[in-house]
Amino acid sequence: MKLPKAYYNWMSLIGSLVAFVSLLMILVLFLISVVFDQGGSYLGLFIYIALPGLMVFGLILIPLGMALNLKKYAQMEGDKKRRRPYLDLNDRRHRNAFVIFIFSSMVFLFLTSIGSYEAFHYTESVKFCGKLCHVVMKPEYVTYEHSSHAHVACVECHVGAGAGWYARSKVSGLYQVFSVLFGRYPRPIATPIQDLRPARETCEKCHWPEKFYAQNLRVQKDFLTDDTNTEWDVILQMKISPLYSALGLEEGSHWHINPDIQVEYIAGDESRETIPWVRYTNLKTGDTIVYMDEENPIDDSLLAVLTVRTMDCIDCHNRPSHKYKSPSEYVDDALISGKVSKEIPQIKYIAMDALKEPFPTQDTAMMYIDSVITTFYQTDYPDYYASHQDKIEQAITGIQDAFNLNEFPYMKANNTVYPDHIGHMETNGCFRCHSDLHASEDGKVISKDCDLCHTIVGQGPEGAMEMASVFDTLEFRHPVPLRNDIWKVVFCSECHQNLYQ
């Protein structure tokens, strides 16, 4: 089967070879991916993006080479009129080329439609988001895999529905690819993300304000750093909404997203860890109250230029899928689950001691944790170590595994860099506004009263807990006696945050 002589040139032949080999590799890799379920995220990158791009490049070379060849023949023959390709179906070579073109175009369009569909889903997949840039996105991917949203695709929250935000995400993604390829990404990645889609357009697709919740009980178990790893439980009645769900959002912590009110604020820093200015507006009556932090007020000149943000879900639930637990939290979890035996004397204490240092690499952390804990028991508990070495080694592995799920030295990602605003133990969280320091001109204050959000219905060591009914409350008792009950006048984070610094 002969083709037009213009086809026989090095550029067109190379283009044909590139296109054919690319198509063959796509088909082979696709079969490997589907039949053998092998290759992971990088195989998808080649199947749906890299190789199709190379195939299109080869196909472009074919007509380009033919056009240049025709131009060369025309110049050689002195024919100034015929400088463009033409089609003559009476010519067998032209007819063959036409049939091949039509057939290959149909096959190409068919494969392109499938490839485009698969490429779209691949670039929207969790593997693409979390594994492709493995080193950079490892902290986000690992914490996501162990979150309550692990079965929700990344794009459901980070992009959402609609072509507009999809296009914006892809444009933004181009710069992110550039940053990863040339090492231009920051460590740690700064948060909050400024151009993230509003939570009301993503979170509220599932957690809408009209979906009222009743109050619930939360049981929290902690272990003290004493010889016996004393267990200390606190049972809280969480006032996420009124006592009866039929009352809607009239009170409780979810009152902040009541459709009838609007809470706005100005952050004192880019991380939104300080909030010196708050404005409450009753959308039904139009009443407005402005609260200012009396210790850190904002000048009137700055108020006109600073950004006023409307409060939404993310201002409290700022780590819904990427929570980095503190060492105390993840060691407690390991003790509760049995991955670390609570029968080992002072294991909570020595674990906290081993985890307070900043580590340059993951391997350094693993070796240091092993060394500190092993040396401690060999020196301070030699008899116990000799008879329970397996139990101590299991505890070391449990602590190392917990570390690897929550701390990422290369990206400098941990709970101090990415604090969780739910609560107030290790960050100011709720106390950023509820501090007793934010006051209006007429003397109204945003209260710091604990009972606004929860009441304590049980507390104390296991087996000797102080209990109240769910309709009553106990006065908080600090597990460890503090001089002058200082916990009553300072924020919890002023002490708890320093445990890891």
C-alpha positions as CSV (number, residue, x, y, z in Angstrom):
1,M,0.0,0.0,0.0
2,K,1.7,3.2,-1.2
3,L,1.2,6.5,0.4
4,P,1.8,10.0,-1.1
5,K,5.5,10.6,-1.6
6,A,5.3,13.6,0.7
7,Y,4.8,11.2,3.6
8,Y,8.2,9.6,3.0
9,N,10.4,12.0,5.0
10,W,12.3,11.6,8.3
11,M,10.0,13.9,10.3
12,S,6.8,12.0,9.3
13,L,8.4,8.6,9.7
14,I,9.7,9.5,13.2
15,G,6.3,10.9,14.1
16,S,4.6,7.7,13.0
17,L,7.1,5.6,15.0
18,V,6.6,7.8,18.1
19,A,2.8,7.7,17.8
20,F,2.8,3.9,17.3
21,V,5.2,3.1,20.1
22,S,3.3,5.5,22.5
23,L,0.0,3.8,21.6
24,L,1.4,0.4,22.1
25,M,2.9,1.3,25.5
26,I,-0.5,2.9,26.5
27,L,-2.3,-0.4,25.7
28,V,0.3,-2.6,27.4
29,L,0.4,-0.4,30.6
30,F,-3.4,-0.2,30.6
31,L,-3.6,-4.0,30.6
32,I,-1.0,-4.3,33.3
33,S,-3.0,-1.8,35.4
34,V,-6.4,-3.4,34.9
35,V,-5.6,-7.1,34.7
36,F,-2.8,-7.3,37.3
37,D,-3.7,-4.2,39.4
38,Q,0.0,-3.1,39.4
39,G,1.8,0.2,39.0
40,G,0.2,2.6,41.5
41,S,-0.2,6.3,40.9
42,Y,2.8,6.7,38.7
43,L,1.6,4.2,36.2
44,G,-1.6,6.3,35.8
45,L,0.5,9.4,35.2
46,F,2.1,7.7,32.1
47,I,-1.1,6.0,30.8
48,Y,-3.4,9.0,30.9
49,I,-1.1,12.0,30.7
50,A,2.5,11.5,29.6
51,L,2.2,8.9,26.9
52,P,-1.0,10.4,25.3
53,G,0.8,13.7,25.1
54,L,3.8,12.0,23.4
55,M,1.5,10.2,21.0
56,V,-0.2,13.5,20.0
57,F,3.2,15.0,19.5
58,G,4.1,12.2,17.1
59,L,0.8,12.6,15.2
60,I,1.5,16.3,14.7
61,L,4.9,15.5,13.3
62,I,3.3,13.5,10.4
63,P,1.4,16.3,8.6
64,L,4.1,18.8,9.5
65,G,6.7,16.7,7.8
66,M,4.5,16.2,4.8
67,A,3.8,19.9,4.5
68,L,7.5,20.8,4.6
69,N,8.2,18.0,2.1
70,L,5.6,19.3,-0.4
71,K,7.0,22.8,0.0
72,K,10.4,21.5,-0.8
73,Y,9.2,19.6,-3.9
74,A,7.3,22.7,-5.2
75,Q,10.4,24.8,-4.8
76,M,12.5,22.2,-6.6
77,E,10.1,21.9,-9.5
78,G,9.5,25.6,-9.8
79,D,5.7,25.2,-9.1
80,K,4.7,28.3,-7.2
81,K,1.0,27.5,-7.3
82,R,1.0,24.1,-5.6
83,R,2.5,24.8,-2.2
84,R,-0.2,23.2,0.0
85,P,-1.3,19.6,0.4
86,Y,-4.3,18.6,-1.8
87,L,-6.5,15.5,-2.0
88,D,-7.3,13.6,-5.3
89,L,-9.4,10.5,-4.6
90,N,-8.7,9.3,-8.2
91,D,-5.1,8.8,-7.2
92,R,-4.6,5.5,-5.5
93,R,-2.0,6.8,-3.1
94,H,-4.2,9.7,-2.1
95,R,-7.1,7.3,-1.7
96,N,-5.0,5.0,0.6
97,A,-3.9,7.9,2.7
98,F,-7.5,9.2,3.0
99,V,-8.8,5.8,4.2
100,I,-5.9,5.5,6.7
101,F,-6.5,9.0,7.9
102,I,-10.3,8.4,8.4
103,F,-9.8,5.1,10.1
104,S,-7.0,6.2,12.3
105,S,-8.9,9.4,13.2
106,M,-11.9,7.4,14.3
107,V,-9.7,5.1,16.4
108,F,-7.8,8.2,17.8
109,L,-11.0,10.0,18.7
110,F,-12.4,6.9,20.4
111,L,-9.3,6.3,22.4
112,T,-9.1,10.1,23.2
113,S,-12.6,10.1,24.6
114,I,-11.8,7.1,26.8
115,G,-8.4,8.6,27.7
116,S,-9.8,12.0,28.5
117,Y,-12.5,10.5,30.7
118,E,-9.9,8.3,32.6
119,A,-7.5,11.2,32.8
120,F,-10.2,13.4,34.4
121,H,-10.9,10.7,37.0
122,Y,-7.2,10.0,37.5
123,T,-6.4,13.7,38.2
124,E,-9.4,13.8,40.6
125,S,-8.3,10.7,42.5
126,V,-6.9,10.4,46.0
127,K,-3.8,8.6,44.7
128,F,-3.1,11.5,42.3
129,C,-3.5,14.1,45.0
130,G,-1.7,12.3,47.8
131,K,0.9,9.9,46.2
132,L,2.2,11.6,43.0
133,C,4.1,14.3,44.9
134,H,5.0,11.7,47.6
135,V,7.5,13.6,49.7
136,V,5.7,16.9,49.7
137,M,2.2,15.6,50.2
138,K,3.1,12.7,52.5
139,P,1.9,14.5,55.7
140,E,-1.4,15.4,54.2
141,Y,-1.9,11.9,52.7
142,V,-1.0,10.0,55.8
143,T,-3.2,12.1,58.2
144,Y,-6.0,11.9,55.6
145,E,-5.8,8.1,55.5
146,H,-6.4,8.0,59.3
147,S,-9.1,10.6,59.5
148,S,-12.9,10.4,59.6
149,H,-13.0,11.7,56.0
150,A,-10.8,8.9,54.6
151,H,-13.5,7.7,52.2
152,V,-14.2,11.2,50.9
153,A,-12.1,12.1,47.9
154,C,-9.7,15.1,48.3
155,V,-11.4,17.0,45.5
156,E,-14.8,16.9,47.2
157,C,-13.5,19.4,49.7
158,H,-10.6,21.1,48.0
159,V,-12.4,21.6,44.6
160,G,-16.1,20.8,44.9
161,A,-18.6,20.8,42.1
162,G,-18.6,23.1,39.0
163,A,-16.4,23.8,36.0
164,G,-15.1,27.1,37.4
165,W,-13.5,25.7,40.5
166,Y,-12.2,22.7,38.5
167,A,-10.4,25.0,36.1
168,R,-9.0,27.1,39.0
169,S,-7.7,24.0,40.7
170,K,-5.9,22.8,37.5
171,V,-4.3,26.2,36.9
172,S,-3.2,26.3,40.5
173,G,-2.0,22.7,40.1
174,L,0.4,23.8,37.3
175,Y,2.3,26.0,39.7
176,Q,2.3,23.3,42.3
177,V,3.9,20.9,39.8
178,F,6.5,23.5,38.9
179,S,7.2,24.1,42.6
180,V,7.7,20.3,43.3
181,L,9.9,19.8,40.2
182,F,12.2,22.7,41.1
183,G,12.1,22.5,44.8
184,R,10.3,25.8,45.3
185,Y,7.8,24.5,47.8
186,P,7.8,25.8,51.4
187,R,8.5,23.6,54.4
188,P,6.1,23.5,56.1
189,I,3.3,24.4,53.6
190,A,1.7,27.6,55.0
191,T,-1.9,27.4,56.2
192,P,-4.7,28.3,56.1
193,I,-5.0,28.1,52.3
194,Q,-6.1,31.5,51.2
195,D,-7.9,30.5,47.9
196,L,-9.7,27.5,49.3
197,R,-13.3,27.2,48.3
198,P,-15.7,28.5,51.0
199,A,-16.8,25.8,53.5
200,R,-20.4,26.7,52.9
201,E,-20.0,25.4,49.4
202,T,-18.2,22.1,50.3
203,C,-18.6,21.1,54.0
204,E,-22.3,21.9,54.0
205,K,-23.0,19.5,51.2
206,C,-23.0,16.9,53.9
207,H,-23.0,18.8,57.2
208,W,-25.7,21.4,56.4
209,P,-26.8,23.8,59.2
210,E,-30.4,22.5,59.1
211,K,-29.1,19.0,60.0
212,F,-29.5,19.5,63.8
213,Y,-27.6,17.4,66.3
214,A,-28.5,16.8,69.9
215,Q,-26.0,17.0,72.7
216,N,-23.7,14.0,73.2
217,L,-21.3,12.5,75.7
218,R,-17.6,12.4,75.1
219,V,-15.3,10.2,77.2
220,Q,-11.7,11.2,77.2
221,K,-8.9,9.0,78.7
222,D,-5.5,10.3,79.5
223,F,-2.5,8.8,81.2
224,L,-0.4,10.7,83.7
225,T,3.4,10.7,83.6
226,D,3.8,9.0,87.0
227,D,5.3,5.6,87.9
228,T,2.1,3.6,87.2
229,N,0.8,5.6,84.2
230,T,-2.3,6.5,86.1
231,E,-5.4,6.6,84.0
232,W,-7.5,9.8,84.3
233,D,-10.9,9.9,82.6
234,V,-13.1,12.9,81.9
235,I,-16.7,12.5,80.7
236,L,-18.1,15.6,79.0
237,Q,-21.6,16.5,78.0
238,M,-20.9,18.3,74.8
239,K,-23.3,21.2,74.1
240,I,-22.9,21.1,70.3
241,S,-26.6,22.2,70.1
242,P,-29.6,22.5,72.5
243,L,-30.6,19.6,74.7
244,Y,-33.4,18.8,72.2
245,S,-32.5,18.7,68.5
246,A,-36.0,20.1,67.6
247,L,-34.9,23.5,69.0
248,G,-32.4,23.9,66.1
249,L,-29.4,26.1,66.5
250,E,-30.7,28.3,69.3
251,E,-27.6,27.6,71.5
252,G,-24.6,25.4,71.7
253,S,-21.3,25.5,69.8
254,H,-23.1,25.1,66.4
255,W,-25.0,28.3,67.2
256,H,-22.1,30.0,65.3
257,I,-23.5,28.7,62.0
258,N,-27.1,29.6,62.7
259,P,-28.6,31.0,59.4
260,D,-30.2,33.8,61.4
261,I,-27.0,35.3,62.7
262,Q,-23.6,36.2,61.2
263,V,-20.3,36.3,63.0
264,E,-17.4,38.1,61.4
265,Y,-13.9,38.7,62.6
266,I,-10.5,40.2,61.8
267,A,-7.4,37.9,62.4
268,G,-4.3,39.4,64.0
269,D,-2.0,37.2,61.9
270,E,-2.1,35.1,58.7
271,S,-2.5,31.8,60.7
272,R,-5.6,33.2,62.4
273,E,-4.3,32.2,65.8
274,T,-5.2,35.6,67.2
275,I,-8.6,37.3,66.7
276,P,-8.6,40.8,68.1
277,W,-11.9,42.0,66.5
278,V,-15.3,40.2,66.3
279,R,-18.7,41.5,65.0
280,Y,-22.0,39.8,65.7
281,T,-25.0,40.6,63.6
282,N,-28.6,39.4,64.1
283,L,-29.8,39.0,60.5
284,K,-33.5,39.1,61.6
285,T,-33.4,42.2,63.7
286,G,-30.3,43.9,62.3
287,D,-28.7,44.3,65.7
288,T,-24.9,44.5,65.6
289,I,-22.4,44.2,68.4
290,V,-18.6,44.7,67.9
291,Y,-16.2,43.1,70.4
292,M,-12.6,44.2,70.7
293,D,-9.7,42.5,72.5
294,E,-9.0,44.9,75.3
295,E,-5.4,43.7,75.6
296,N,-4.6,43.8,71.8
297,P,-7.0,46.4,70.2
298,I,-6.8,47.3,66.5
299,D,-6.3,50.9,65.5
300,D,-9.2,52.5,63.7
301,S,-6.9,53.2,60.7
302,L,-6.2,49.5,60.3
303,L,-9.9,48.5,60.6
304,A,-10.5,50.2,57.2
305,V,-7.9,48.1,55.3
306,L,-7.9,44.7,57.1
307,T,-9.9,41.8,55.7
308,V,-13.1,41.0,57.5
309,R,-13.8,37.3,57.3
310,T,-17.2,35.7,57.9
311,M,-16.9,32.8,60.3
312,D,-17.7,29.3,58.9
313,C,-17.0,25.7,59.7
314,I,-13.3,25.8,59.0
315,D,-12.6,28.5,61.6
316,C,-13.2,25.9,64.3
317,H,-12.9,22.6,62.4
318,N,-9.7,23.6,60.7
319,R,-8.2,20.1,60.7
320,P,-11.2,18.0,59.5
321,S,-9.1,15.6,57.5
322,H,-5.5,16.4,58.3
323,K,-5.2,16.4,62.1
324,Y,-1.7,16.2,63.6
325,K,-2.0,14.8,67.1
326,S,0.3,16.0,69.8
327,P,2.8,13.5,71.4
328,S,0.6,13.3,74.5
329,E,-2.4,12.5,72.4
330,Y,-0.9,9.8,70.2
331,V,1.0,8.1,73.1
332,D,-2.3,8.0,75.0
333,D,-4.0,6.4,72.0
334,A,-1.2,3.8,71.8
335,L,-1.7,3.0,75.5
336,I,-5.5,2.8,75.1
337,S,-5.2,0.5,72.1
338,G,-2.6,-1.8,73.7
339,K,0.1,-1.1,71.2
340,V,2.1,0.2,74.2
341,S,1.5,-1.6,77.4
342,K,0.3,0.6,80.3
343,E,1.9,-2.0,82.7
344,I,5.4,-0.8,81.8
345,P,6.4,1.6,84.6
346,Q,6.9,5.2,83.6
347,I,6.4,4.5,79.9
348,K,4.2,7.6,79.4
349,Y,6.9,9.7,81.1
350,I,9.9,8.4,79.1
351,A,7.9,8.5,75.8
352,M,7.1,12.2,76.4
353,D,10.8,12.8,77.2
354,A,11.9,11.0,74.0
355,L,9.4,13.0,71.8
356,K,10.1,16.5,73.0
357,E,13.2,17.0,70.8
358,P,12.8,18.3,67.2
359,F,14.2,15.8,64.7
360,P,15.8,16.6,61.3
361,T,14.8,13.3,59.7
362,Q,12.4,10.4,60.2
363,D,15.3,7.9,60.6
364,T,16.9,10.1,63.3
365,A,13.6,10.1,65.2
366,M,13.3,6.4,65.1
367,M,16.9,5.8,66.3
368,Y,16.5,8.5,69.1
369,I,13.2,7.1,70.4
370,D,14.7,3.6,70.5
371,S,17.9,4.8,72.2
372,V,16.3,7.0,74.9
373,I,13.7,4.4,75.9
374,T,16.0,1.4,75.9
375,T,18.7,3.3,77.8
376,F,16.2,4.5,80.4
377,Y,15.0,1.0,81.3
378,Q,18.5,-0.6,81.1
379,T,19.7,2.0,83.6
380,D,16.7,2.7,85.9
381,Y,14.8,-0.6,85.6
382,P,17.5,-3.2,84.8
383,D,15.6,-6.2,86.3
384,Y,12.4,-5.2,84.6
385,Y,14.1,-4.7,81.3
386,A,15.8,-8.1,81.6
387,S,12.5,-9.9,82.1
388,H,10.2,-7.8,79.9
389,Q,12.5,-6.8,77.0
390,D,10.0,-8.0,74.4
391,K,7.2,-5.8,75.9
392,I,9.5,-2.7,75.9
393,E,10.6,-3.3,72.3
394,Q,6.9,-3.6,71.4
395,A,6.2,-0.3,73.1
396,I,9.1,1.3,71.2
397,T,7.6,0.1,67.9
398,G,4.2,1.4,68.9
399,I,5.5,4.8,69.8
400,Q,7.5,5.0,66.6
401,D,4.5,4.0,64.5
402,A,2.4,6.7,66.3
403,F,5.1,9.2,65.6
404,N,5.2,8.3,61.9
405,L,1.4,9.0,61.6
406,N,1.6,12.4,63.2
407,E,5.1,14.0,62.7
408,F,7.0,14.5,59.5
409,P,10.4,16.1,60.0
410,Y,11.3,16.6,56.3
411,M,8.2,18.8,55.7
412,K,8.4,20.2,59.3
413,A,4.8,19.2,59.8
414,N,3.4,18.4,63.3
415,N,0.7,19.7,65.7
416,T,2.6,22.8,66.7
417,V,2.8,23.9,63.0
418,Y,-0.8,22.8,62.3
419,P,-2.8,23.4,65.5
420,D,-6.3,22.1,65.9
421,H,-8.8,24.8,66.9
422,I,-11.4,22.4,68.3
423,G,-10.9,22.7,72.0
424,H,-8.4,24.7,74.0
425,M,-5.9,22.4,75.6
426,E,-2.8,22.8,73.4
427,T,-3.8,25.8,71.4
428,N,-6.0,28.7,72.2
429,G,-8.7,27.3,69.9
430,C,-12.0,28.5,71.3
431,F,-10.2,31.0,73.6
432,R,-9.2,33.0,70.6
433,C,-12.6,34.7,70.9
434,H,-14.0,33.3,74.2
435,S,-11.3,34.8,76.4
436,D,-13.2,37.2,78.7
437,L,-11.1,39.9,77.0
438,H,-13.3,40.7,74.0
439,A,-15.6,43.4,75.1
440,S,-18.1,45.7,73.4
441,E,-18.5,49.5,74.1
442,D,-21.5,48.8,76.4
443,G,-19.6,46.2,78.5
444,K,-20.8,43.0,76.9
445,V,-18.1,40.3,77.0
446,I,-17.5,37.1,74.9
447,S,-17.5,34.7,77.9
448,K,-14.8,32.2,78.7
449,D,-17.3,30.1,80.8
450,C,-16.6,26.4,80.2
451,D,-20.2,25.5,80.6
452,L,-21.1,27.3,77.4
453,C,-19.7,24.4,75.4
454,H,-19.7,21.4,77.8
455,T,-20.3,20.3,81.4
456,I,-18.3,17.7,83.3
457,V,-20.3,14.8,84.4
458,G,-17.4,12.5,85.4
459,Q,-13.7,12.8,86.2
460,G,-11.0,11.1,88.1
461,P,-8.8,8.0,88.1
462,E,-10.2,4.7,86.7
463,G,-12.2,3.0,89.4
464,A,-12.5,6.0,91.7
465,M,-14.3,8.5,89.5
466,E,-16.4,11.4,90.7
467,M,-19.7,11.3,88.9
468,A,-22.8,13.6,88.4
469,S,-26.0,13.2,86.4
470,V,-26.0,14.4,82.8
471,F,-28.1,17.4,83.9
472,D,-25.6,18.5,86.5
473,T,-22.0,19.5,86.3
474,L,-18.8,19.1,88.3
475,E,-16.2,21.7,88.9
476,F,-13.1,20.7,86.9
477,R,-10.4,19.1,89.0
478,H,-6.9,19.2,87.5
479,P,-5.3,15.7,87.5
480,V,-2.1,17.1,88.9
481,P,-2.3,19.7,91.8
482,L,-1.0,23.1,90.6
483,R,0.1,25.9,92.9
484,N,-2.7,28.4,93.6
485,D,-4.9,26.6,91.1
486,I,-3.3,28.6,88.4
487,W,-5.3,26.8,85.7
488,K,-8.2,28.9,86.7
489,V,-6.6,32.1,85.5
490,V,-4.4,31.1,82.5
491,F,-5.2,29.5,79.2
492,C,-4.6,25.7,79.2
493,S,-2.3,26.1,76.2
494,E,0.1,28.3,78.1
495,C,1.3,25.2,79.9
496,H,0.3,22.3,77.6
497,Q,1.9,23.9,74.5
498,N,5.2,24.2,76.3
499,L,5.3,20.4,76.8
500,Y,6.5,19.9,73.2
501,Q,8.8,22.9,72.8
